[in-house]
Amino acid sequence: MVRSMDRRQFLGLGGGVATMIVLWQAGVGEAAAAYSFTLGDAEWRKRLSPLAYQVLRKRSTEYPFTSPLNKEHRPGIFACAGCGQRLFSSKTKFDSGTGWLSFWAPLPRAVGTSRDFELGYPRTEVHCARCGGHLGHVFDDGPQPTGKRYCMNGVALVFVAG
């Protein structure tokens, strides 16, 4: 049996859909910050490898266990592959077993976060505070002292020994 919808149900459904669209839009795209390092799309394509471009500028994800930086254990700094911003100290790196680089804390003011609903549920995206490049996501299942796991794409980072 087909049941018709009354005006109240119709308006309620419409309001719910509108709310979902607003929430989805709030979590998609670059954070609403003005970045101090900006380039045009053509310049980003010239500067980055095709995979680094897809991750940093188009919010893609590299395959797990593919980054050579997973095996990097020297003292140093992991910086943004897009702009060189210093992001993570090797002192905060740990093996999460996920196949992606994991850190329990970024350097001060190095990263920003925004909401991401791309998989249909909310996640916290991590981006470079200087250029806005997508780095990965942060989760609440990391080790102490922060309990955070900054799960980063290796192709979005470069390592500087020291």
C-alpha positions, 0 to 999 in steps of 0.5 A: 500500500502506498502512503502519501506524505502530509505537509509536516512530514514533507517539510521535516524530510526536506529540513533533514536533507538540507541539514545533511547537505550543510554538514557534508559541505562543512566537512568537504574541501579545504579548510577555510583558512588562508594559507601562507603558501599557495600555488596554482594547480599547474604549478602544483602538478609540476612541483609534485609527483603524480601520486603526491599531487593526488594525495596532497591536492586531491585528498587521495590515499596511498596504498598501505605499506608502500612508503619507504618512509615507514622504514625511516628510523633516523633522528630528524623531521618529517616535512610537507612534500608540498611546501617544506613545512616542518610537521613531525619529529621522528621522536613521535613516530611509532609503528601502528601496524596499519601500513601508514606512517604514524605519529602521536603528535605534530610539531606546534602549529604545523598542522590543521584539521577539518571534518571529513565525511568521504567514507560516510562517517565523520573523520578528522582530516589532517592538513599542512598548516602552511599550504593546506595539503592533505596529509592523512587523518588523526584517530583516538587510538594512539599511544600515550602521552596523547592517545592520538594516531596521526596516520599520514601518507608517506608520499605527502612527507619528506624526511630531513635527517638531523 
